[in-house]
């Protein structure tokens, strides 16, 4: 599955795999794709350096990239404590009451939550870049629109391509105007933050809007047939995230969470603001139902919601409180029915792609050519 973009980056298959797990990113690159490590969870530069060292030692010389989260608007002089102080007491009480209803234990004294929204603050992302640009990354992706102009220039100075996610053709055009090299057209079906336009509609709209920039199709893709469809729609590759969550190299914090993912169907996700304050597709749970209920206080805007629920999410995951246990994941979860290695997933993707292309060739009367 080679395209002009995959050849430019020196990868065998135009499959870009986003993941928060270093072992998965490295395995994707070794399998012939392009692994992209999500950096949002790294609040300390030394932690990112440790994991980039590990990736560099395990990709066998193949290329890889980094995904950061840099907000479009910068607020000067605001600390995490300042943001915490903006959270209404009524929302804090709602979290306490919901956790108490399900008997969720407290974290041990002195134990901090394993996930904080501070990774969404611009200075944290800039610190991550100071680390990342010491490594031979080939791609820098930003999940919250176009990164600042100086970041784009810095990446280009180091021969690093810049990608940005878009949920509409209008957003994609802004990326092009901002000097972005690759647009990731992320459809409604995708896990995590996503817009409300489905991939089948969005991909060709974005391709036409930013031509001749390369476009990667994202959202609901987890089979070779879908990869072939993405190329038919004009994309130069695919961006996959959810499909890697149930691979054996992934490091999900809870065996019960893995079981829930394997048992879920494509209709068992919901686009909710419960996790971060922005619409994000995730497993539907009694936690998301509580926040989306008319009886609840309503979610707070980003980053307040993320700070509000950080400790609660950590407690739910640590103690595996099944009714509340969830994670961002796309509608492709319905195809994630068994734990497999990254290589096994790749083998299935490439076989399915070859079959789909052969089928189209037969329909077009080109069999054997």
C-alpha positions in Angstrom: 0.0 0.0 0.0 2.3 2.7 -1.3 1.4 6.3 -2.1 3.5 9.4 -2.9 3.4 10.3 0.8 4.5 6.9 2.1 7.4 6.9 -0.4 8.4 10.3 0.8 8.5 9.1 4.4 10.2 5.9 3.5 7.5 3.5 4.8 6.2 0.3 3.1 2.6 0.9 3.8 0.7 4.2 4.0 -0.7 3.2 7.4 -0.2 5.8 10.2 -0.8 4.4 13.6 -1.5 6.8 16.5 -1.0 5.4 20.0 -0.1 6.5 23.5 2.0 3.3 24.0 5.7 3.3 22.9 5.7 -0.5 22.3 2.8 -0.1 19.9 4.3 2.8 18.1 7.6 0.9 17.6 5.7 -2.3 16.4 3.7 -0.3 13.9 6.9 1.1 12.4 8.6 -2.3 12.4 5.6 -3.8 10.6 6.0 -1.4 7.7 3.7 1.4 8.8 4.4 4.7 10.5 4.1 4.8 14.3 3.0 8.0 16.0 3.4 8.4 19.7 0.8 10.5 21.5 2.6 12.8 23.9 -0.4 14.3 25.8 0.2 12.2 28.9 3.8 13.2 29.3 3.9 16.1 31.8 7.6 15.7 32.6 10.1 16.0 29.8 12.3 13.2 31.3 9.4 10.7 30.9 9.1 11.5 27.2 12.8 11.3 26.8 12.8 7.9 28.4 10.2 6.6 26.0 11.6 8.1 22.9 15.0 6.5 23.8 13.1 3.2 24.0 11.4 3.7 20.7 14.6 4.7 19.0 16.2 1.5 20.2 13.2 -0.7 19.0 12.2 0.7 15.6 15.1 -1.0 13.7 15.9 2.3 11.9 12.3 2.8 10.6 10.7 6.2 10.8 8.2 7.4 13.5 6.6 10.6 14.7 5.0 12.4 17.6 1.5 13.7 18.3 1.2 16.7 20.6 -1.7 18.8 21.7 -1.2 22.5 21.3 -4.3 24.7 21.7 -5.1 27.2 19.0 -5.4 30.1 21.5 -2.7 30.8 24.1 -3.5 32.2 27.6 -0.6 33.9 29.2 0.3 33.5 32.9 -2.4 31.0 33.8 -1.3 28.1 36.0 -3.0 24.8 36.7 -3.9 26.1 40.2 -5.6 29.1 38.6 -7.6 26.8 36.4 -8.5 24.4 39.2 -9.9 27.4 41.2 -12.5 28.0 38.4 -14.2 24.6 39.0 -17.6 25.1 40.7 -18.1 23.4 44.0 -21.4 21.9 42.7 -19.5 20.0 40.0 -16.9 18.7 42.5 -19.8 17.4 44.7 -21.4 15.7 41.7 -18.2 13.8 41.1 -18.0 12.8 44.8 -21.6 11.7 44.9 -21.3 9.6 41.7 -18.2 7.8 42.9 -19.8 7.2 46.2 -22.9 5.7 44.5 -20.7 3.0 42.9 -18.4 2.5 45.9 -15.3 3.7 44.2 -12.4 3.7 46.8 -10.1 6.7 47.3 -6.6 6.7 46.1 -3.9 5.9 48.7 -2.7 8.9 50.6 -0.1 10.8 48.6 -1.0 8.9 45.4 -1.5 11.2 42.5 -3.8 10.5 39.6 -2.2 8.9 36.6 -3.6 11.3 34.1 -3.8 15.1 34.2 -5.1 17.5 31.6 -1.9 19.6 32.0 -0.7 17.9 28.8 -3.1 20.2 26.9 -1.4 23.4 28.1 0.8 25.0 25.5 4.0 25.3 27.6 3.8 21.6 28.4 3.7 20.8 24.6 6.6 23.2 24.0 8.6 21.3 26.6 7.8 18.1 24.8 9.0 19.5 21.5 12.3 20.6 23.1 12.8 16.9 23.8 11.4 15.5 20.6 13.4 17.6 18.2 16.6 16.0 19.6 15.3 12.7 18.0 15.0 11.8 14.3 11.2 12.1 14.3 9.9 12.5 10.7 6.4 13.8 11.5 4.8 16.2 14.1 1.1 16.0 14.4 -1.2 18.3 16.3 -4.7 17.2 17.5 -6.0 20.7 18.2 -5.7 22.4 14.9 -2.6 24.0 13.4 0.3 24.5 15.8 1.7 28.0 16.2 3.6 29.3 13.2 7.0 29.2 15.0 6.5 25.5 15.8 5.7 24.8 12.1 8.8 26.7 11.1 11.0 24.9 13.6 9.7 21.5 12.4 10.4 22.4 8.8 13.9 23.7 9.7 14.6 20.1 10.9 13.0 18.4 7.9 10.0 17.3 10.0 6.6 17.2 8.2 3.7 18.7 10.1 0.2 17.2 10.2 -3.0 18.5 11.8 -6.4 16.9 12.3 -9.5 18.4 10.7 -13.2 17.6 11.2 -14.4 19.8 8.3 -13.2 21.2 5.0 -13.2 24.6 6.5 -10.7 23.6 9.2 -8.6 21.8 6.6 -8.3 25.0 4.6 -7.1 26.8 7.7 -4.4 24.2 8.1 -3.3 24.6 4.5 -3.1 28.4 5.0 -1.0 27.8 8.2 1.7 25.9 6.3 0.7 22.4 7.3 2.1 19.5 5.2 -0.5 16.8 5.8 -4.2 17.1 6.8 -5.8 14.2 8.7 -9.5 14.2 7.9 -11.0 12.7 11.0 -14.6 11.6 10.7 -17.4 11.3 13.2 -16.8 7.6 13.7 -13.3 8.2 15.3 -12.3 7.7 18.9 -11.4 10.7 21.0 -12.2 14.3 20.0 -14.0 14.4 16.7 -16.5 16.4 14.7 -19.9 15.5 13.4 -19.2 14.8 9.7 -18.8 11.1 8.7 -15.7 9.9 7.0 -17.3 8.9 3.7 -18.4 12.5 3.3 -15.5 14.3 5.0 -12.6 12.6 3.2 -13.3 13.7 -0.4 -14.4 17.1 0.8 -11.1 17.7 2.5 -9.1 16.2 -0.4 -10.7 18.7 -2.8 -10.4 21.6 -0.4 -6.6 21.3 0.2 -5.4 19.9 -3.1 -2.5 19.2 -3.7 -1.7 18.6 0.0 -1.8 14.9 1.0 -4.7 13.8 3.1 -4.9 10.9 5.5 -8.4 9.4 6.2 -9.3 8.7 9.9 -12.3 7.6 11.7 -13.9 4.1 11.8 -11.1 2.5 9.8 -9.9 -0.9 10.9 -9.9 -3.1 7.8 -8.1 -3.4 4.5 -11.4 -2.9 2.7 -11.8 0.5 4.4 -8.2 1.4 3.6 -8.8 0.7 -0.1 -12.0 2.8 0.2 -10.0 5.7 1.7 -7.5 5.7 -1.2 -10.5 5.6 -3.6 -11.8 8.7 -1.9 -8.5 10.5 -2.7 -6.6 10.0 0.6 -2.9 9.2 0.5 -3.1 6.9 3.5 -5.0 6.1 6.6 -4.7 7.3 10.3 -5.6 4.5 12.7 -5.9 4.8 16.5 -8.6 2.7 18.2 -7.6 -0.6 16.5 -4.3 -0.8 18.4 -6.0 -0.6 21.9 -6.5 -4.3 22.1 -3.1 -5.3 20.7 -0.8 -7.4 22.9 1.7 -4.6 23.0 -0.7 -2.0 24.4 -0.6 -1.1 28.0 -4.2 -0.5 29.0 -4.4 -0.2 32.8 -7.2 -2.7 33.4 -7.9 -6.2 32.2 -11.6 -5.5 32.7 -11.3 -2.6 30.3 -9.8 -4.8 27.7 -12.7 -7.3 28.2 -15.2 -4.4 27.8 -13.6 -3.3 24.5 -13.5 -6.9 23.1 -17.2 -7.3 24.0 -18.4 -3.9 22.7 -20.2 -3.5 19.4 -20.0 -0.5 17.1 -23.1 1.0 18.7 -21.6 0.9 22.2 -19.8 4.2 22.0 -21.0 7.8 22.6 -19.7 11.2 21.7 -19.6 12.9 25.1 -18.0 15.9 26.8 -17.6 13.9 30.1 -13.8 13.3 29.8 -12.4 16.7 28.6 -15.2 19.1 28.0 -15.0 18.7 24.2 -17.0 16.1 22.3 -15.0 12.9 22.4 -16.1 9.5 21.3 -15.7 6.8 24.0 -17.2 3.7 25.4 -20.7 4.5 26.7 -20.7 3.8 30.5 -22.8 4.7 33.5 -20.2 7.5 34.0 -20.9 9.1 30.6 -24.6 8.6 31.1 -24.4 10.4 34.5 -22.7 13.4 32.9 -25.0 13.5 29.9 -28.1 13.1 32.0 -30.5 16.1 32.3 -30.3 15.6 36.1 -26.5 16.3 36.1 -24.8 19.6 36.4 -23.6 19.6 32.8 -19.9 19.4 31.7 -17.4 22.2 32.0 -15.4 23.6 29.1 -11.9 22.4 28.4 -9.6 22.3 30.4 -11.9 22.5 33.5 -13.7 19.2 32.9 -10.4 17.3 32.4 -9.0 18.7 35.7 -12.3 18.0 37.5 -12.5 14.3 36.6 -8.8 13.4 36.5 -8.6 11.8 39.9 -12.0 10.1 39.4 -10.9 8.5 36.2 -7.7 7.2 37.8 -9.7 5.7 40.7 -12.2 4.1 38.4 -9.4 2.5 36.4 -7.3 1.5 39.3 -10.2 -0.3 41.1 -11.7 -1.5 37.8 -15.2 -0.3 38.7 -16.9 -2.0 35.8 -20.1 0.1 35.3 -18.0 3.3 35.1 -14.9 1.9 33.3 -14.3 3.3 29.9 -11.9 4.8 27.4 -11.8 6.9 24.2 -12.5 4.5 21.3 -14.1 4.8 17.9 -17.0 2.9 16.4 -14.5 0.4 14.9 -14.5 -1.2 18.4 -17.1 -3.6 17.0 -14.3 -5.3 14.9 -11.9 -5.5 17.9 -13.0 -8.9 19.1 -9.7 -10.5 20.1 -6.3 -9.6 21.5 -3.7 -9.8 18.7 -0.2 -8.5 18.1 0.4 -5.4 16.1 2.0 -7.5 13.3 -1.2 -9.7 13.2 -3.4 -6.7 12.8 -1.1 -5.4 10.1 -1.2 -8.8 8.3 -5.0 -8.7 8.4 -5.1 -5.1 7.1 -2.8 -5.8 4.2 -4.5 -9.0 3.2 -7.9 -7.2 3.2 -6.5 -4.4 1.2 -5.2 -6.7 -1.5 -8.5 -8.6 -1.7 -10.4 -5.3 -2.0 -8.1 -4.0 -4.8 -8.4 -7.4 -6.6 -12.2 -7.2 -6.3 -12.3 -3.7 -7.8 -10.0 -4.7 -10.6 -12.3 -7.6 -11.5 -15.3 -5.3 -11.5 -13.4 -2.9 -13.7 -12.4 -5.8 -16.1 -8.7 -5.5 -15.2 -8.1 -8.9 -13.7 -4.6 -10.1 -14.4 -3.3 -6.8 -15.6 
